[in-house]
Amino acid sequence: MIPSNPNPPMKKSEVEHFRLEMARRMRGDLTPQERHRIEQANETYNTIMKRNGGKNPLFGF
């Protein structure tokens, strides 16, 4: 079994980039490609939920 590392070593620039990207996405400032991927994911999720009677087959709910 591979031991997990909850805090991988990161450079200061990587931390700054992560925080800026997270803030941008939380504001909803997405690129057209990101918006398209999110829309496709939501459509796929909704289709799966409809086909399974509103139950998520992956989690058994």
QUITADA-V583050 format. One line per field, one symbol per residue. phi: phi as a letter, one per 40 degrees, with the letter a starting at -180 (. if undefined). Layout:
phi->???
//
This chain:
phi->.cccbcbccbcdcccccccccccccccgcbcdcccccccccccccccccccbggbcccbgc
//
